[in-house]
Amino acid sequence: MSTLSEHYLNLLKKWFASAEADLSPLPGSENQLVYGTGFESWGVQTQQKAFAAYAIAGCLMKPEDHIAGKTRDEMLTTAIQMLRFSLDSHIEGNSTCTDGNKWGHTWISVLGIERMMTGVDLITPKLPEDLRKLLQKVLVSEADWLLHEYSIVASPDDPGKNKPESNLWNGAFLHRIAILYPDCPNAAEYREKGTAFLFNSISVASDLQNQNIIQGKRIADWHIGGNFQETYALVHHGYMNIGYMVICLSQIAMLHFTCRERGIAAPESLYHHALDLWKLVKKFTYPDGRLLRIGGDTRVRYCYCQDYAISVWLLMADHFADPDCLEFEKHWLETVQKEQDLNEDGSFLGVRLARLKENSPLYYTRLESDRAVTLAQAAFWHAKFENLEKVPAAPQPQNVDFSWHDPFHGALFLRTAENARSWVWMAAKAPFGLCLPWNDSSLAEWDFNASGQILGTGANTIVKLCSHQERMLTNGFITIGKYAMISTTHIGEGQKDDVIAETQIACAALPDRKSMLFMQYSKAPKRVYITSLKGLMLQVPNDLYNNFSRRFISPEETWEFNGLRPPFGPQKLNTKILNIDEKITVELCYGADSLTVNRLPARQIEIRYKAIGGGNLYTEEICSKCFPGLQKYEVGELLLDECFALQTAPPPASLHFLSVSSLSCAPECRFAAFQACDGKTYAMAANFGKEEGTIEFKDKITLCEVETSWSGSQLRLSAGSCHLYMLADRSACENAVQPALLTL
């Protein structure tokens, strides 16, 4: 057995001890076991994933081994009893789920089936005849329903038709059933519709022009619609969702390795655009395997989509000989073990998600089973295909610089060997920006990052994106946009959803390859009541992944903050410069007289709109102004009016923001000059008003653009515009940055 296989099994051995607490017999049935709640939908899928973990581990055990006090035969008996419950509660079975419902015949029914099939394949020879027949009956029933009752749809932006991941698992399932039961009367039709599903999974609009012939037809003829943008960005659950890009690829892996085990070729359509998508996802993958989710995440950090990345790495290593994937895998396993070691019961997530476990056994066991099944699958694939650990090294590209822009999401991304910088307008909770070193994934968090946080009196706050414009530059970008913050789900009877803030943000990634400038400008549209107002809002994780310790450094003082330990509340630092662990520097230009670190007494990163589940990651909140508690603002009052910079750089001795003569701005115009790491001084000017505005300088200055320059004492800015210049005299104009003039 391979070393990695043994590593996976060691992690699973500890987990099975904790899983026993969530494993119970089905009342009235001696030969059925339930993991978790046993409810329909996600409860069913949780059961199926846990079954697969038991089945795979049992089949990989040596006869003399014991896991959680069970022998090999006892582990396999447990798995068979779990499978029996899963199959018998299906529409074709004789029982129900524990909530009284049956499951099956939906768009998502076969997701759990696909994820458990590695376990099914291994344990099938050990199944009693009646269970084998029921298994076939359930699988064929699901395949027939997909064949006759379910229509294939696809769209890059219609939520009702955007089906990349489900088209993939449904298409893979139909091909799987044709492989398992080749004599089934509908086997040929399964393959035909399965291929149509697969070609409309990782699909783009330009597939309509693809003349390549596969399975007797042009790809253009298979095409129903694109689910991805041409850039391979994916809008899923309403935002740019890197996690679901990973889920799509993971579904490919499961059928790929099934075919590998049988020594048969997988359908060519299974890999449609898989490598194209992976090339992008890989750019969002830290060296330690953690995903950099530049569009954010609405769910629990370090879970679900991140877990299924293991399947993706093994697929890419095996089928496309990507030499980096095994390194991602090894380092991610270190992260998994680091968290498991914190949990005395052997669970994967028990301490960090203690509150979620109390409030939702369904969700908690779902997440535990995601990790269990992905580790179990990988353990088997490594044991079965030893060449997985011997992927030939491929020549590495010398230039690792990468820039990417997706207009639909308003997504901008720059990556070098040293750092990553991004801004995304269509993001999970609110538009946000990132400026992070590439050697420390533990610094990455997204909620409201660099966009401020404004909460009303409702239970939830949602964002309505109004408009945005962006432009890529050489080694940089600039963008400006507008959105409304809406407070919802109020206590007050009859109180409607409430627009509490109209926010505009200008953001520029400077061509120095290290720095970003931000301007936040937010007004009250009427009388509003605000329960929390935080400007700047840089979230710095301080949890188990960085050993609960962060060092904050100013030119005058250094602080050590330990996650989940006092002091709590806003800590005013009396500095406008702050560096985190000598890796990220924050500099405040205007908006407050000092930076503040806000420290909450519990983990605060929550599942979107589900605060009852509790926090799942602790962060230090670096703010400009920071006002917890109820406040009233009248129409037109400014809530946020901030300018700041982020740099992936060591602590500076003094501010890099510079005074440029004496200037006066129109009421809604702003100007800031910043000396960047390349020694040049960049100026950002923005007009957040609805009419033309001016910025007047006491002395004549020169602002350079590509082939022209502006000199004078009065700079006119059109309404809703943002400009990026370089301050210079005329002799330096030939070295000026590309112009960026955006108007909303």
Order of alpha helices (4+ residues) and beta strands (2+ residues): alpha-beta-beta-alpha-alpha-alpha-alpha-alpha-alpha-beta-beta-alpha-beta-beta-alpha-alpha-alpha-alpha-alpha-alpha-beta-beta-beta-beta-beta-beta-beta-beta-beta-beta-beta-beta-beta-beta-beta-beta-beta-beta-beta-beta-beta-beta-beta-beta-beta-beta-beta-beta
